[in-house]
Structure formats: structure tokens, C-alpha cells
Amino acid sequence: MIVIAGPCVIESKEQVMRIAESLHYLKEHEFYFKASFDKANRTSLDSFRGVGMEEGLKILQEVNNEFGYKILTDIHETSQVKPVSEVVDVLQIPAFLCRQTDLLVEAAKTDKIVNIKKGQFMSPNDMKFSVLKVLKTRGCNEVNYDNSLKHKVWLTERGSSFGYNNLVVDMRSLIIMRQFAPVIFDATHSVQMPGGANGKSSGKREYVPYLARAAAAVGVDGFFFEVHYNPQEALSDGDNMLELEQLQTLIPQLEKISTIQ
């Protein structure tokens, strides 16, 4: 079972190392430590974005050196691909950029896993074309699960827009997208309420375990969780993040449900 976990954004080296140390139990899985050096799509210009690429990559490299974790982070521009790929194992395409051809193609030119988050505005069927942009760049013209696995492309479900400031998860999308690529379920962003808190996003973290267990029952390849030792004080996505202890309780439940497949 693939598990992606970590804070939404790098607030400081101390914050990241504290969270990384708390996730040691995930090493028995195919674990990727996640943190963003820049949040380029915050609701407000006044919101905290991160420590920047140069400092962020240094911190992520230290996480790898000290704990041996594989690393996942977001990229937003083609110019970021090369320096970021020298540090991380997974280049993540943010949901708002999932159709951005130049970014997908540039990421595909590396040897890294490319994790494409499904846009809140996208149908699951249309995500095959985003996958194909990566596959064709890597010399494969057919889209299916095996080809995407071989050429290291993942898809991540994070909910779909449902009116204003609300997301819902259509569990059928997990089945549909799994025809094209391994599917990760983003349990914490799926309970986000985009722009729902007057200049920043809100969320309902209490629903994370329910949606994660439902996704495990449907069948997915892995899970994505943003976590924090004190979500109420997090500088980004605090309302939809899990406390570290909550994740440690939830993971064994997901393992058990997944074995029913």
C-alpha cells in the first residue's frame, strides 16, 4: 500500500523534522514523505506560501538523509522540474495544473514518478489525456494501468467541485481512473472547502476517516494524508489536516479493509 503523508507546507525545518520523525512507523509501507516548498495557489495574496524552493529542497534532502524516506513535492512551473527532480522521488502536478501540457511534458522528461492530481473541475475519464501526455513523452502511446505503472505515472483523486466552496468524492472515479493508472486517494484534500473561510480554505477533517475507509473498500493503490502535530496552528490547510495520532490509528484500518478486495 502506497502511503503519502506529511505537512501541507514547509513552515520551518523544525516543523518538518518533527513531523517526519513521528511518521517512522510508515516505513513498513511504500512510504513517501510529502511537503510543499511553495503553495502557489493560495486563496489570498496574504496567505503563507512556504520557505521557497532553495530552502525547501535543502530541508527535504535532510529528511531523506536522516530518515531514509522517499520524497514527494509539488511543482508549479517548468523551471522547477530539473532542480526539484534532483532531490525528490515523485514530482506532483497540482490539481489546478493537471492539464498544463508544458509542465506535464517537462516532468515526463525526468525519470521520476509523476503524480497527477485530478482537477476539481475534471471528469475522471478526461484524466486519461493528462496521463497520455506523460506516457507519450516517455515513448508509450497507449494508456492503461500497466503502461502507467511501468512508466511511473500515478493519478490522485481529491474530490470534485460541488457548487461553491464544497467538494464531493464520486467513488466511481476511483474505478474509472484505475483503468489508466495507479490511483491514490487524497483523503484530506477531499474534505477541503476551497475558499470557504473568507480569504482562505476551510475543511471538515472529521470526515477524513470515513472517506478513506470507503476508498479502501472500493479499491485504490494508496492514500495521501496531510498531517500536523497541531492542525489548528498550521499555516495552510489546517482545517482538513489530521493530527499525527489520528493517522496512526487509521492506517491499520485501511490495511484490513484493503485485504477484502
TALINBEL-V847521 format. One record per run of one state. SS is the DSSP state (H for helix, E for strand, L for the rest). FROM is the first residue (numbers start at 1). TO is the last residue. If there is no record, write none. Layout:
# TALINBEL-V847521
ss=SS from=FROM to=TO
ss=SS from=FROM to=TO
This chain:
# TALINBEL-V847521
ss=L from=1 to=1
ss=E from=2 to=6
ss=L from=7 to=8
ss=E from=9 to=9
ss=L from=10 to=12
ss=H from=13 to=22
ss=L from=23 to=23
ss=H from=24 to=28
ss=L from=29 to=29
ss=E from=30 to=34
ss=L from=35 to=35
ss=E from=36 to=36
ss=L from=37 to=52
ss=H from=53 to=67
ss=L from=68 to=69
ss=E from=70 to=75
ss=L from=76 to=77
ss=H from=78 to=85
ss=L from=86 to=89
ss=E from=90 to=93
ss=L from=94 to=94
ss=H from=95 to=97
ss=L from=98 to=100
ss=H from=101 to=108
ss=L from=109 to=112
ss=E from=113 to=117
ss=L from=118 to=123
ss=H from=124 to=137
ss=L from=138 to=144
ss=H from=145 to=150
ss=L from=151 to=152
ss=E from=153 to=157
ss=L from=158 to=159
ss=E from=160 to=161
ss=L from=162 to=166
ss=E from=167 to=168
ss=L from=169 to=171
ss=H from=172 to=177
ss=L from=178 to=181
ss=E from=182 to=186
ss=L from=187 to=188
ss=H from=189 to=191
ss=E from=192 to=193
ss=L from=194 to=201
ss=E from=202 to=203
ss=L from=204 to=204
ss=H from=205 to=218
ss=L from=219 to=221
ss=E from=222 to=228
ss=L from=229 to=230
ss=H from=231 to=233
ss=L from=234 to=237
ss=H from=238 to=240
ss=L from=241 to=241
ss=E from=242 to=243
ss=H from=244 to=258
ss=L from=259 to=261
